[in-house]
Amino acid sequence: MSEGEEKVEAGETGAAPDSRVTPDGGARGETSTRRNGRVVKIAIVVCVASFLFGFRVMPPIYRIACEHIFGIRFENKVADAGKVAGFREDDSRLIEVQFVGNVNSALKWQFAPEIVTMKVHPGVVTEAWFDARNNAPGSIVGNAVPSIAPGRASLYFNKTECFCFTEQTLAAGEARRMPVRFIVDPKIPADISTLTLSYTFYNNELATKRLAAQAAAEKPAS
């Protein structure tokens, strides 16, 4: 084929060479991969931000995430009296119970367990104490959200009394000792030797605002 014929054939194609496309489509594939990578990164950032937002101001979202993603269960009810009455001490076993206290960033409190771990016999009512202090300049109403880990241990952990059952109101600078009484079901599986009881205190903003409004209404006019 002559040089002229090669030029004619090149002109008949009518298509300019595409420098972006390699024979195996590599360049275009790399561009698509980079684009997909950016989408994934954005999605991760959005998910993390949503989780942190839910943790800070919407405890129900935080609870759902912990229960379904991390296997941490939340139980906030009084144990059935009839069920607990039927428990018998199992002195052949010891269960280590760990205690954790957290405070949401929107709450100006200090909160921590007095002891971080204890060993208990299943079937025995046990008491643990937590300490809280309000460092804010005004009264605040708080609510404690409990959790049990591992999740399946929550089926065997029974609270007979707990500060988490009710709102807790602390005046400015006030400190309080708060008890939790619990009993571990003797039927707890043999492979569970340690469980963690954790509480996170949140500012009950609606109750706190009502309290402030009530105090302002009762304040004598100057």
Summary of the structure (lengths in Angstrom):
residues: 222
radius of gyration: 30.2
end to end distance: 107.5
largest distance: 107.6
contacts: 590
relative contact order: 0.16
helix: 37%
strand: 30%
